[in-house]
Amino acid sequence: MSTVKSVLNESRQIERAVALIKLGARLQVLESETDLSYERLLRLYKEVAGKSPSKGQLPFSTDWFLTWQPNIHSSLFLNIYEYLSKASSIEDIDAVMKAYRLYEEQMKALEMEPLLSITRAWRLVKFIDNNMLAMTRCSKCGGHFVSEAHENARNYVCGLCEPPARAGKGSTAGIQLH
Ligand SMILES: [Zn+2]
């Protein structure tokens, strides 16, 4: 790689890392999505976030995405993400960030707390890519929702059409996926 090219590449990597830190991403996301060294990322993180990154494992389970309210938030994000990646040729991680900002904006407009973090959003896309989760069309409303990988689409009904009995009224009011 020429010097100019490598300097440009590096500044793009730093830009991406900073954007992810600002969105609240965990250090593991930065390690996975940039070529910058761990020490470099750690310094950047402290500088941008003003604190040390939290230690501990990333959430590795698919279960969270299938529980009622998180599922609706995850589905909303994934619909935006899929739309963006189909409509343009941006890199996956850039599509994740862009979709996440749009998701946050939508939550703000609905005066709702964004349940999905950028780290979870990033994991969700990986789970979909690895066929550990899928998108299934609701047989009632036609919206597309995050589901088990081998969900039976014929009988599948989403959490908006059939919220659990214990669900508080209004907690998903305003969210539409169709
Ligand atoms: Zn539905």
Backbone and ligand atoms as CSV (ligand in chain L), in Angstrom:
chain,resi,resn,atom,element,x,y,z
A,1,MET,N,N,0.843,-1.203,0.000
A,1,MET,CA,C,0.000,0.000,0.000
A,1,MET,C,C,0.878,1.253,0.000
A,2,SER,N,N,0.530,2.225,-0.849
A,2,SER,CA,C,1.301,3.472,-0.856
A,2,SER,C,C,1.079,4.224,0.452
A,3,THR,N,N,1.995,5.149,0.739
A,3,THR,CA,C,1.901,5.882,2.006
A,3,THR,C,C,0.608,6.679,2.090
A,4,VAL,N,N,0.292,7.389,0.987
A,4,VAL,CA,C,-0.923,8.209,0.979
A,4,VAL,C,C,-2.152,7.334,1.234
A,5,LYS,N,N,-2.162,6.220,0.532
A,5,LYS,CA,C,-3.290,5.305,0.663
A,5,LYS,C,C,-3.419,4.782,2.096
A,6,SER,N,N,-2.300,4.446,2.690
A,6,SER,CA,C,-2.374,3.893,4.047
A,6,SER,C,C,-2.745,4.961,5.075
A,7,VAL,N,N,-2.322,6.196,4.839
A,7,VAL,CA,C,-2.725,7.282,5.740
A,7,VAL,C,C,-4.230,7.518,5.626
A,8,LEU,N,N,-4.736,7.491,4.396
A,8,LEU,CA,C,-6.176,7.678,4.168
A,8,LEU,C,C,-6.964,6.553,4.826
A,9,ASN,N,N,-6.460,5.345,4.640
A,9,ASN,CA,C,-7.137,4.194,5.229
A,9,ASN,C,C,-7.167,4.322,6.747
A,10,GLU,N,N,-6.032,4.724,7.323
A,10,GLU,CA,C,-5.975,4.835,8.770
A,10,GLU,C,C,-6.931,5.897,9.294
A,11,SER,N,N,-6.994,7.029,8.600
A,11,SER,CA,C,-7.891,8.073,9.094
A,11,SER,C,C,-9.346,7.627,8.974
A,12,ARG,N,N,-9.630,6.810,7.963
A,12,ARG,CA,C,-10.997,6.287,7.840
A,12,ARG,C,C,-11.314,5.318,8.992
A,13,GLN,N,N,-10.307,4.537,9.341
A,13,GLN,CA,C,-10.477,3.593,10.456
A,13,GLN,C,C,-10.738,4.333,11.777
A,14,ILE,N,N,-9.977,5.399,11.977
A,14,ILE,CA,C,-10.134,6.182,13.214
A,14,ILE,C,C,-11.518,6.835,13.245
A,15,GLU,N,N,-11.899,7.368,12.095
A,15,GLU,CA,C,-13.211,8.012,11.984
A,15,GLU,C,C,-14.331,7.028,12.337
A,16,ARG,N,N,-14.194,5.824,11.806
A,16,ARG,CA,C,-15.191,4.783,12.072
A,16,ARG,C,C,-15.211,4.416,13.560
A,17,ALA,N,N,-14.019,4.257,14.142
A,17,ALA,CA,C,-13.926,3.898,15.560
A,17,ALA,C,C,-14.562,4.976,16.430
A,18,VAL,N,N,-14.265,6.242,16.121
A,18,VAL,CA,C,-14.818,7.351,16.908
A,18,VAL,C,C,-16.346,7.374,16.798
A,19,ALA,N,N,-16.852,7.181,15.576
A,19,ALA,CA,C,-18.309,7.177,15.375
A,19,ALA,C,C,-18.960,6.064,16.195
A,20,LEU,N,N,-18.320,4.892,16.214
A,20,LEU,CA,C,-18.868,3.766,16.980
A,20,LEU,C,C,-18.840,4.043,18.481
A,21,ILE,N,N,-17.735,4.642,18.949
A,21,ILE,CA,C,-17.635,4.959,20.382
A,21,ILE,C,C,-18.732,5.948,20.775
A,22,LYS,N,N,-18.946,6.941,19.914
A,22,LYS,CA,C,-19.979,7.948,20.199
A,22,LYS,C,C,-21.369,7.336,20.261
A,23,LEU,N,N,-21.572,6.274,19.489
A,23,LEU,CA,C,-22.874,5.589,19.520
A,23,LEU,C,C,-22.980,4.651,20.727
A,24,GLY,N,N,-21.869,4.506,21.465
A,24,GLY,CA,C,-21.906,3.676,22.668
A,24,GLY,C,C,-21.454,2.238,22.467
A,25,ALA,N,N,-20.752,1.968,21.369
A,25,ALA,CA,C,-20.338,0.589,21.077
A,25,ALA,C,C,-19.302,0.086,22.076
A,26,ARG,N,N,-19.335,-1.208,22.327
A,26,ARG,CA,C,-18.342,-1.850,23.181
A,26,ARG,C,C,-17.029,-1.982,22.416
A,27,LEU,N,N,-15.946,-2.119,23.156
A,27,LEU,CA,C,-14.615,-2.210,22.561
A,27,LEU,C,C,-14.490,-3.387,21.583
A,28,GLN,N,N,-15.184,-4.478,21.887
A,28,GLN,CA,C,-15.116,-5.660,21.022
A,28,GLN,C,C,-15.640,-5.366,19.613
A,29,VAL,N,N,-16.610,-4.456,19.531
A,29,VAL,CA,C,-17.150,-4.089,18.217
A,29,VAL,C,C,-16.069,-3.360,17.415
A,30,LEU,N,N,-15.359,-2.465,18.084
A,30,LEU,CA,C,-14.298,-1.698,17.421
A,30,LEU,C,C,-13.183,-2.626,16.963
A,31,GLU,N,N,-12.837,-3.599,17.804
A,31,GLU,CA,C,-11.778,-4.543,17.446
A,31,GLU,C,C,-12.160,-5.343,16.212
A,32,SER,N,N,-13.429,-5.665,16.136
A,32,SER,CA,C,-13.892,-6.484,15.028
A,32,SER,C,C,-14.016,-5.675,13.733
A,33,GLU,N,N,-14.344,-4.414,13.842
A,33,GLU,CA,C,-14.684,-3.636,12.651
A,33,GLU,C,C,-13.604,-2.662,12.180
A,34,THR,N,N,-12.469,-2.601,12.891
A,34,THR,CA,C,-11.364,-1.769,12.412
A,34,THR,C,C,-10.073,-2.578,12.457
A,35,ASP,N,N,-9.036,-2.069,11.789
A,35,ASP,CA,C,-7.729,-2.740,11.813
A,35,ASP,C,C,-6.820,-2.123,12.871
A,36,LEU,N,N,-7.338,-1.219,13.654
A,36,LEU,CA,C,-6.496,-0.536,14.641
A,36,LEU,C,C,-6.146,-1.481,15.796
A,37,SER,N,N,-4.972,-1.260,16.375
A,37,SER,CA,C,-4.519,-2.139,17.451
A,37,SER,C,C,-5.371,-1.937,18.707
A,38,TYR,N,N,-5.332,-2.948,19.581
A,38,TYR,CA,C,-6.099,-2.879,20.826
A,38,TYR,C,C,-5.693,-1.662,21.654
A,39,GLU,N,N,-4.383,-1.414,21.747
A,39,GLU,CA,C,-3.878,-0.284,22.548
A,39,GLU,C,C,-4.384,1.039,21.988
A,40,ARG,N,N,-4.352,1.117,20.675
A,40,ARG,CA,C,-4.808,2.318,19.984
A,40,ARG,C,C,-6.301,2.548,20.267
A,41,LEU,N,N,-7.067,1.491,20.150
A,41,LEU,CA,C,-8.511,1.587,20.368
A,41,LEU,C,C,-8.827,1.962,21.807
A,42,LEU,N,N,-8.064,1.388,22.720
A,42,LEU,CA,C,-8.264,1.679,24.139
A,42,LEU,C,C,-8.031,3.164,24.418
A,43,ARG,N,N,-6.950,3.698,23.831
A,43,ARG,CA,C,-6.655,5.132,23.992
A,43,ARG,C,C,-7.761,5.984,23.405
A,44,LEU,N,N,-8.172,5.624,22.178
A,44,LEU,CA,C,-9.257,6.352,21.507
A,44,LEU,C,C,-10.522,6.334,22.350
A,45,TYR,N,N,-10.825,5.151,22.876
A,45,TYR,CA,C,-12.051,4.980,23.658
A,45,TYR,C,C,-12.060,5.920,24.857
A,46,LYS,N,N,-10.925,5.921,25.597
A,46,LYS,CA,C,-10.840,6.767,26.794
A,46,LYS,C,C,-10.949,8.240,26.426
A,47,GLU,N,N,-10.345,8.589,25.305
A,47,GLU,CA,C,-10.349,9.974,24.851
A,47,GLU,C,C,-11.762,10.427,24.459
A,48,VAL,N,N,-12.443,9.592,23.692
A,48,VAL,CA,C,-13.755,9.982,23.154
A,48,VAL,C,C,-14.863,9.806,24.199
A,49,ALA,N,N,-14.843,8.665,24.898
A,49,ALA,CA,C,-15.921,8.385,25.855
A,49,ALA,C,C,-15.659,9.030,27.215
A,50,GLY,N,N,-14.407,9.392,27.472
A,50,GLY,CA,C,-14.065,10.004,28.754
A,50,GLY,C,C,-14.052,9.019,29.906
A,51,LYS,N,N,-14.014,7.719,29.576
A,51,LYS,CA,C,-13.963,6.687,30.620
A,51,LYS,C,C,-13.399,5.405,30.018
A,52,SER,N,N,-13.059,4.468,30.872
A,52,SER,CA,C,-12.557,3.184,30.386
A,52,SER,C,C,-13.717,2.339,29.877
A,53,PRO,N,N,-13.449,1.523,28.843
A,53,PRO,CA,C,-14.529,0.655,28.344
A,53,PRO,C,C,-14.931,-0.374,29.391
A,54,SER,N,N,-16.198,-0.757,29.393
A,54,SER,CA,C,-16.641,-1.758,30.363
A,54,SER,C,C,-16.069,-3.115,29.988
A,55,LYS,N,N,-15.693,-3.863,31.005
A,55,LYS,CA,C,-15.107,-5.186,30.779
A,55,LYS,C,C,-16.228,-6.210,30.724
A,56,GLY,N,N,-15.837,-7.406,30.407
A,56,GLY,CA,C,-16.830,-8.473,30.395
A,56,GLY,C,C,-17.238,-8.881,28.998
A,57,GLN,N,N,-17.913,-9.999,28.950
A,57,GLN,CA,C,-18.312,-10.609,27.687
A,57,GLN,C,C,-19.414,-9.827,26.994
A,58,LEU,N,N,-19.432,-9.965,25.688
A,58,LEU,CA,C,-20.565,-9.441,24.928
A,58,LEU,C,C,-21.730,-10.406,25.114
A,59,PRO,N,N,-22.956,-9.898,24.965
A,59,PRO,CA,C,-24.088,-10.837,25.004
A,59,PRO,C,C,-24.038,-11.756,23.783
A,60,PHE,N,N,-23.943,-13.054,24.033
A,60,PHE,CA,C,-23.792,-13.986,22.913
A,60,PHE,C,C,-25.073,-14.718,22.551
A,61,SER,N,N,-26.103,-14.562,23.373
A,61,SER,CA,C,-27.307,-15.351,23.167
A,61,SER,C,C,-28.272,-14.673,22.199
A,62,THR,N,N,-28.999,-15.492,21.448
A,62,THR,CA,C,-30.012,-14.967,20.534
A,62,THR,C,C,-31.341,-14.712,21.271
A,63,ASP,N,N,-31.462,-15.235,22.508
A,63,ASP,CA,C,-32.741,-15.181,23.244
A,63,ASP,C,C,-33.307,-13.768,23.383
A,64,TRP,N,N,-32.438,-12.841,23.743
A,64,TRP,CA,C,-32.889,-11.468,24.005
A,64,TRP,C,C,-33.694,-10.903,22.836
A,65,PHE,N,N,-33.225,-11.196,21.618
A,65,PHE,CA,C,-33.859,-10.641,20.418
A,65,PHE,C,C,-35.251,-11.228,20.174
A,66,LEU,N,N,-35.552,-12.322,20.862
A,66,LEU,CA,C,-36.835,-12.987,20.644
A,66,LEU,C,C,-37.844,-12.693,21.754
A,67,THR,N,N,-37.391,-12.019,22.819
A,67,THR,CA,C,-38.356,-11.643,23.854
A,67,THR,C,C,-39.190,-10.469,23.334
A,68,TRP,N,N,-40.357,-10.323,23.875
A,68,TRP,CA,C,-41.386,-9.499,23.249
A,68,TRP,C,C,-40.956,-8.082,22.851
A,69,GLN,N,N,-40.681,-7.208,23.813
A,69,GLN,CA,C,-40.380,-5.822,23.452
A,69,GLN,C,C,-39.056,-5.658,22.707
A,70,PRO,N,N,-37.977,-6.310,23.182
A,70,PRO,CA,C,-36.736,-6.235,22.413
A,70,PRO,C,C,-36.923,-6.704,20.967
A,71,ASN,N,N,-37.804,-7.686,20.764
A,71,ASN,CA,C,-38.030,-8.199,19.420
A,71,ASN,C,C,-38.594,-7.119,18.497
A,72,ILE,N,N,-39.485,-6.313,19.031
A,72,ILE,CA,C,-40.093,-5.258,18.217
A,72,ILE,C,C,-39.049,-4.188,17.878
A,73,HIS,N,N,-38.239,-3.840,18.861
A,73,HIS,CA,C,-37.165,-2.869,18.616
A,73,HIS,C,C,-36.144,-3.426,17.617
A,74,SER,N,N,-35.759,-4.678,17.807
A,74,SER,CA,C,-34.785,-5.314,16.920
A,74,SER,C,C,-35.317,-5.397,15.494
A,75,SER,N,N,-36.603,-5.701,15.387
A,75,SER,CA,C,-37.215,-5.818,14.063
A,75,SER,C,C,-37.255,-4.470,13.368
A,76,LEU,N,N,-37.559,-3.446,14.129
A,76,LEU,CA,C,-37.578,-2.090,13.572
A,76,LEU,C,C,-36.193,-1.734,13.023
A,77,PHE,N,N,-35.171,-1.970,13.840
A,77,PHE,CA,C,-33.803,-1.690,13.405
A,77,PHE,C,C,-33.454,-2.492,12.153
A,78,LEU,N,N,-33.772,-3.777,12.167
A,78,LEU,CA,C,-33.368,-4.648,11.067
A,78,LEU,C,C,-34.073,-4.298,9.760
A,79,ASN,N,N,-35.307,-3.849,9.851
A,79,ASN,CA,C,-36.011,-3.387,8.652
A,79,ASN,C,C,-35.283,-2.197,8.043
A,80,ILE,N,N,-34.867,-1.265,8.883
A,80,ILE,CA,C,-34.131,-0.088,8.389
A,80,ILE,C,C,-32.798,-0.528,7.785
A,81,TYR,N,N,-32.109,-1.416,8.500
A,81,TYR,CA,C,-30.804,-1.899,8.050
A,81,TYR,C,C,-30.899,-2.586,6.681
A,82,GLU,N,N,-31.863,-3.478,6.545
A,82,GLU,CA,C,-31.998,-4.223,5.290
A,82,GLU,C,C,-32.333,-3.276,4.143
A,83,TYR,N,N,-33.165,-2.296,4.434
A,83,TYR,CA,C,-33.516,-1.319,3.417
A,83,TYR,C,C,-32.267,-0.564,2.958
A,84,LEU,N,N,-31.457,-0.117,3.919
A,84,LEU,CA,C,-30.250,0.648,3.596
A,84,LEU,C,C,-29.234,-0.196,2.836
A,85,SER,N,N,-29.048,-1.444,3.264
A,85,SER,CA,C,-28.031,-2.247,2.571
A,85,SER,C,C,-28.469,-2.650,1.174
A,86,LYS,N,N,-29.773,-2.757,0.961
A,86,LYS,CA,C,-30.234,-3.058,-0.398
A,86,LYS,C,C,-30.158,-1.827,-1.293
A,87,ALA,N,N,-30.454,-0.675,-0.705
A,87,ALA,CA,C,-30.566,0.550,-1.499
A,87,ALA,C,C,-29.206,1.146,-1.858
A,88,SER,N,N,-28.156,0.800,-1.110
A,88,SER,CA,C,-26.862,1.402,-1.413
A,88,SER,C,C,-25.754,0.386,-1.204
A,89,SER,N,N,-24.577,0.708,-1.696
A,89,SER,CA,C,-23.477,-0.257,-1.625
A,89,SER,C,C,-22.518,0.074,-0.486
A,90,ILE,N,N,-23.039,0.655,0.601
A,90,ILE,CA,C,-22.159,0.973,1.726
A,90,ILE,C,C,-21.751,-0.298,2.459
A,91,GLU,N,N,-20.614,-0.226,3.147
A,91,GLU,CA,C,-20.127,-1.376,3.891
A,91,GLU,C,C,-21.081,-1.692,5.043
A,92,ASP,N,N,-21.090,-2.962,5.438
A,92,ASP,CA,C,-22.018,-3.430,6.465
A,92,ASP,C,C,-21.999,-2.579,7.728
A,93,ILE,N,N,-20.804,-2.325,8.239
A,93,ILE,CA,C,-20.717,-1.613,9.520
A,93,ILE,C,C,-21.238,-0.179,9.377
A,94,ASP,N,N,-21.021,0.419,8.208
A,94,ASP,CA,C,-21.549,1.770,7.991
A,94,ASP,C,C,-23.075,1.743,7.912
A,95,ALA,N,N,-23.607,0.677,7.321
A,95,ALA,CA,C,-25.067,0.511,7.269
A,95,ALA,C,C,-25.629,0.298,8.673
A,96,VAL,N,N,-24.900,-0.455,9.517
A,96,VAL,CA,C,-25.332,-0.673,10.901
A,96,VAL,C,C,-25.415,0.667,11.640
A,97,MET,N,N,-24.374,1.490,11.478
A,97,MET,CA,C,-24.351,2.781,12.172
A,97,MET,C,C,-25.463,3.703,11.679
A,98,LYS,N,N,-25.621,3.727,10.360
A,98,LYS,CA,C,-26.645,4.598,9.769
A,98,LYS,C,C,-28.047,4.152,10.211
A,99,ALA,N,N,-28.282,2.851,10.140
A,99,ALA,CA,C,-29.586,2.310,10.535
A,99,ALA,C,C,-29.825,2.566,12.023
A,100,TYR,N,N,-28.758,2.448,12.817
A,100,TYR,CA,C,-28.915,2.654,14.253
A,100,TYR,C,C,-29.303,4.093,14.569
A,101,ARG,N,N,-28.684,5.048,13.850
A,101,ARG,CA,C,-29.043,6.460,14.072
A,101,ARG,C,C,-30.500,6.713,13.705
A,102,LEU,N,N,-30.956,6.087,12.617
A,102,LEU,CA,C,-32.354,6.253,12.200
A,102,LEU,C,C,-33.303,5.621,13.219
A,103,TYR,N,N,-32.892,4.465,13.736
A,103,TYR,CA,C,-33.688,3.808,14.783
A,103,TYR,C,C,-33.805,4.726,15.998
A,104,GLU,N,N,-32.678,5.305,16.422
A,104,GLU,CA,C,-32.686,6.217,17.576
A,104,GLU,C,C,-33.592,7.422,17.337
A,105,GLU,N,N,-33.519,7.958,16.126
A,105,GLU,CA,C,-34.366,9.107,15.776
A,105,GLU,C,C,-35.834,8.746,15.879
A,106,GLN,N,N,-36.161,7.558,15.376
A,106,GLN,CA,C,-37.552,7.113,15.417
A,106,GLN,C,C,-38.040,6.936,16.860
A,107,MET,N,N,-37.172,6.390,17.706
A,107,MET,CA,C,-37.524,6.222,19.117
A,107,MET,C,C,-37.778,7.584,19.772
A,108,LYS,N,N,-36.929,8.536,19.439
A,108,LYS,CA,C,-37.051,9.881,19.978
A,108,LYS,C,C,-38.386,10.495,19.548
A,109,ALA,N,N,-38.723,10.308,18.264
A,109,ALA,CA,C,-39.967,10.851,17.725
A,109,ALA,C,C,-41.175,10.227,18.425
A,110,LEU,N,N,-41.046,8.961,18.808
A,110,LEU,CA,C,-42.145,8.269,19.486
A,110,LEU,C,C,-42.078,8.439,20.998
A,111,GLU,N,N,-41.065,9.202,21.452
A,111,GLU,CA,C,-40.833,9.401,22.884
A,111,GLU,C,C,-40.695,8.078,23.620
A,112,MET,N,N,-39.916,7.191,23.002
A,112,MET,CA,C,-39.664,5.886,23.610
A,112,MET,C,C,-38.179,5.720,23.880
A,113,GLU,N,N,-37.889,4.892,24.881
A,113,GLU,CA,C,-36.511,4.583,25.229
A,113,GLU,C,C,-35.964,3.572,24.212
A,114,PRO,N,N,-34.832,3.845,23.556
A,114,PRO,CA,C,-34.289,2.827,22.646
A,114,PRO,C,C,-33.756,1.623,23.424
A,115,LEU,N,N,-34.437,0.496,23.325
A,115,LEU,CA,C,-34.034,-0.702,24.080
A,115,LEU,C,C,-32.799,-1.362,23.482
A,116,LEU,N,N,-32.630,-1.175,22.183
A,116,LEU,CA,C,-31.540,-1.815,21.461
A,116,LEU,C,C,-30.296,-0.933,21.537
A,117,SER,N,N,-29.167,-1.516,21.962
A,117,SER,CA,C,-27.912,-0.763,21.960
A,117,SER,C,C,-27.211,-0.993,20.623
A,118,ILE,N,N,-26.243,-0.144,20.301
A,118,ILE,CA,C,-25.504,-0.325,19.038
A,118,ILE,C,C,-24.790,-1.679,19.030
A,119,THR,N,N,-24.273,-2.100,20.192
A,119,THR,CA,C,-23.575,-3.389,20.271
A,119,THR,C,C,-24.535,-4.534,19.970
A,120,ARG,N,N,-25.745,-4.468,20.519
A,120,ARG,CA,C,-26.746,-5.501,20.234
A,120,ARG,C,C,-27.171,-5.455,18.769
A,121,ALA,N,N,-27.319,-4.249,18.230
A,121,ALA,CA,C,-27.702,-4.112,16.822
A,121,ALA,C,C,-26.655,-4.781,15.929
A,122,TRP,N,N,-25.409,-4.567,16.264
A,122,TRP,CA,C,-24.293,-5.154,15.514
A,122,TRP,C,C,-24.313,-6.680,15.619
A,123,ARG,N,N,-24.566,-7.194,16.852
A,123,ARG,CA,C,-24.659,-8.646,17.058
A,123,ARG,C,C,-25.822,-9.224,16.260
A,124,LEU,N,N,-26.914,-8.503,16.261
A,124,LEU,CA,C,-28.107,-8.969,15.552
A,124,LEU,C,C,-27.798,-9.208,14.074
A,125,VAL,N,N,-27.097,-8.261,13.449
A,125,VAL,CA,C,-26.752,-8.410,12.036
A,125,VAL,C,C,-25.857,-9.643,11.837
A,126,LYS,N,N,-24.932,-9.877,12.785
A,126,LYS,CA,C,-24.072,-11.073,12.711
A,126,LYS,C,C,-24.911,-12.354,12.830
A,127,PHE,N,N,-25.863,-12.353,13.766
A,127,PHE,CA,C,-26.731,-13.525,13.944
A,127,PHE,C,C,-27.530,-13.803,12.676
A,128,ILE,N,N,-27.995,-12.753,12.028
A,128,ILE,CA,C,-28.750,-12.919,10.786
A,128,ILE,C,C,-27.828,-13.463,9.691
A,129,ASP,N,N,-26.625,-12.880,9.590
A,129,ASP,CA,C,-25.650,-13.324,8.580
A,129,ASP,C,C,-25.276,-14.793,8.762
A,130,ASN,N,N,-25.219,-15.227,10.026
A,130,ASN,CA,C,-24.830,-16.611,10.320
A,130,ASN,C,C,-26.024,-17.557,10.408
A,131,ASN,N,N,-27.185,-17.076,9.997
A,131,ASN,CA,C,-28.413,-17.881,10.026
A,131,ASN,C,C,-28.763,-18.430,11.410
A,132,MET,N,N,-28.393,-17.662,12.445
A,132,MET,CA,C,-28.797,-18.060,13.799
A,132,MET,C,C,-30.134,-17.425,14.159
A,133,LEU,N,N,-30.499,-16.397,13.422
A,133,LEU,CA,C,-31.815,-15.763,13.519
A,133,LEU,C,C,-32.249,-15.446,12.087
A,134,ALA,N,N,-33.536,-15.165,11.908
A,134,ALA,CA,C,-34.019,-14.847,10.562
A,134,ALA,C,C,-35.060,-13.740,10.638
A,135,MET,N,N,-35.513,-13.312,9.482
A,135,MET,CA,C,-36.632,-12.378,9.397
A,135,MET,C,C,-37.819,-13.174,8.868
A,136,THR,N,N,-38.932,-13.113,9.562
A,136,THR,CA,C,-40.123,-13.840,9.117
A,136,THR,C,C,-41.288,-12.873,8.996
A,137,ARG,N,N,-42.106,-13.106,7.965
A,137,ARG,CA,C,-43.248,-12.245,7.709
A,137,ARG,C,C,-44.413,-12.681,8.591
A,138,CYS,N,N,-45.020,-11.704,9.260
A,138,CYS,CA,C,-46.166,-12.012,10.113
A,138,CYS,C,C,-47.366,-12.376,9.238
A,139,SER,N,N,-48.014,-13.499,9.586
A,139,SER,CA,C,-49.131,-13.970,8.767
A,139,SER,C,C,-50.366,-13.085,8.936
A,140,LYS,N,N,-50.378,-12.238,9.969
A,140,LYS,CA,C,-51.535,-11.352,10.168
A,140,LYS,C,C,-51.324,-9.971,9.550
A,141,CYS,N,N,-50.223,-9.297,9.939
A,141,CYS,CA,C,-50.053,-7.906,9.505
A,141,CYS,C,C,-49.111,-7.761,8.309
A,142,GLY,N,N,-48.332,-8.795,8.007
A,142,GLY,CA,C,-47.435,-8.724,6.856
A,142,GLY,C,C,-46.110,-8.041,7.138
A,143,GLY,N,N,-45.909,-7.560,8.370
A,143,GLY,CA,C,-44.635,-6.945,8.726
A,143,GLY,C,C,-43.557,-8.006,8.885
A,144,HIS,N,N,-42.292,-7.594,8.742
A,144,HIS,CA,C,-41.191,-8.548,8.878
A,144,HIS,C,C,-40.542,-8.414,10.245
A,145,PHE,N,N,-40.384,-9.536,10.931
A,145,PHE,CA,C,-39.896,-9.533,12.310
A,145,PHE,C,C,-38.742,-10.505,12.507
A,146,VAL,N,N,-37.869,-10.164,13.454
A,146,VAL,CA,C,-36.783,-11.062,13.837
A,146,VAL,C,C,-37.411,-12.305,14.462
A,147,SER,N,N,-36.963,-13.479,14.021
A,147,SER,CA,C,-37.549,-14.729,14.520
A,147,SER,C,C,-36.469,-15.792,14.634
A,148,GLU,N,N,-36.864,-16.953,15.144
A,148,GLU,CA,C,-35.986,-18.123,15.133
A,148,GLU,C,C,-35.576,-18.374,13.677
A,149,ALA,N,N,-34.428,-19.040,13.505
A,149,ALA,CA,C,-33.913,-19.269,12.157
A,149,ALA,C,C,-34.878,-20.080,11.292
A,150,HIS,N,N,-35.571,-21.038,11.928
A,150,HIS,CA,C,-36.438,-21.896,11.120
A,150,HIS,C,C,-37.897,-21.756,11.534
A,151,GLU,N,N,-38.301,-20.530,11.698
A,151,GLU,CA,C,-39.678,-20.250,12.082
A,151,GLU,C,C,-40.626,-20.702,10.965
A,152,ASN,N,N,-41.767,-21.237,11.360
A,152,ASN,CA,C,-42.781,-21.620,10.383
A,152,ASN,C,C,-43.584,-20.377,9.974
A,153,ALA,N,N,-43.300,-19.874,8.775
A,153,ALA,CA,C,-43.874,-18.601,8.328
A,153,ALA,C,C,-45.393,-18.656,8.204
A,154,ARG,N,N,-45.924,-19.835,7.938
A,154,ARG,CA,C,-47.366,-19.969,7.732
A,154,ARG,C,C,-48.160,-19.609,9.000
A,155,ASN,N,N,-47.616,-20.003,10.156
A,155,ASN,CA,C,-48.338,-19.775,11.410
A,155,ASN,C,C,-47.772,-18.623,12.225
A,156,TYR,N,N,-46.752,-17.967,11.692
A,156,TYR,CA,C,-46.059,-16.978,12.505
A,156,TYR,C,C,-46.903,-15.707,12.709
A,157,VAL,N,N,-47.062,-15.318,13.982
A,157,VAL,CA,C,-47.768,-14.081,14.308
A,157,VAL,C,C,-46.842,-13.225,15.173
A,158,CYS,N,N,-46.689,-11.960,14.813
A,158,CYS,CA,C,-45.717,-11.109,15.488
A,158,CYS,C,C,-46.214,-10.605,16.847
A,159,GLY,N,N,-45.318,-10.000,17.602
A,159,GLY,CA,C,-45.611,-9.502,18.935
A,159,GLY,C,C,-46.454,-8.238,18.965
A,160,LEU,N,N,-46.611,-7.584,17.813
A,160,LEU,CA,C,-47.506,-6.420,17.761
A,160,LEU,C,C,-48.938,-6.887,17.585
A,161,CYS,N,N,-49.126,-7.950,16.767
A,161,CYS,CA,C,-50.469,-8.480,16.542
A,161,CYS,C,C,-50.966,-9.245,17.765
A,162,GLU,N,N,-50.045,-9.963,18.415
A,162,GLU,CA,C,-50.436,-10.730,19.599
A,162,GLU,C,C,-49.484,-10.472,20.754
A,163,PRO,N,N,-49.627,-9.303,21.376
A,163,PRO,CA,C,-48.748,-9.027,22.523
A,163,PRO,C,C,-49.086,-9.962,23.678
A,164,PRO,N,N,-48.083,-10.290,24.508
A,164,PRO,CA,C,-48.362,-11.157,25.660
A,164,PRO,C,C,-49.364,-10.492,26.604
A,165,ALA,N,N,-50.134,-11.292,27.308
A,165,ALA,CA,C,-51.208,-10.783,28.165
A,165,ALA,C,C,-50.687,-9.807,29.211
A,166,ARG,N,N,-49.463,-10.067,29.713
A,166,ARG,CA,C,-48.932,-9.234,30.790
A,166,ARG,C,C,-48.419,-7.884,30.274
A,167,ALA,N,N,-48.346,-7.722,28.944
A,167,ALA,CA,C,-47.747,-6.512,28.379
A,167,ALA,C,C,-48.550,-5.268,28.738
A,168,GLY,N,N,-47.872,-4.240,29.160
A,168,GLY,CA,C,-48.537,-2.988,29.486
A,168,GLY,C,C,-49.072,-2.322,28.235
A,169,LYS,N,N,-50.214,-1.718,28.358
A,169,LYS,CA,C,-50.808,-1.030,27.204
A,169,LYS,C,C,-49.949,0.178,26.829
A,170,GLY,N,N,-49.803,0.383,25.544
A,170,GLY,CA,C,-49.132,1.585,25.081
A,170,GLY,C,C,-47.624,1.486,25.004
A,171,SER,N,N,-47.058,0.377,25.489
A,171,SER,CA,C,-45.597,0.296,25.509
A,171,SER,C,C,-44.991,0.164,24.124
A,172,THR,N,N,-45.783,-0.236,23.154
A,172,THR,CA,C,-45.261,-0.265,21.785
A,172,THR,C,C,-46.139,0.584,20.856
A,173,ALA,N,N,-46.981,1.399,21.437
A,173,ALA,CA,C,-47.873,2.227,20.626
A,173,ALA,C,C,-47.051,3.084,19.676
A,174,GLY,N,N,-47.464,3.117,18.436
A,174,GLY,CA,C,-46.781,3.967,17.480
A,174,GLY,C,C,-45.773,3.229,16.621
A,175,ILE,N,N,-45.339,2.060,17.061
A,175,ILE,CA,C,-44.389,1.310,16.240
A,175,ILE,C,C,-45.150,0.558,15.150
A,176,GLN,N,N,-44.697,0.741,13.932
A,176,GLN,CA,C,-45.319,0.031,12.814
A,176,GLN,C,C,-44.238,-0.542,11.920
A,177,LEU,N,N,-44.437,-1.760,11.495
A,177,LEU,CA,C,-43.427,-2.377,10.638
A,177,LEU,C,C,-44.004,-2.829,9.314
A,178,HIS,N,N,-45.085,-2.273,8.923
A,178,HIS,CA,C,-45.674,-2.695,7.653
A,178,HIS,C,C,-46.237,-1.510,6.907
L,1,ZN,ZN,ZN,-48.158,-8.853,12.911
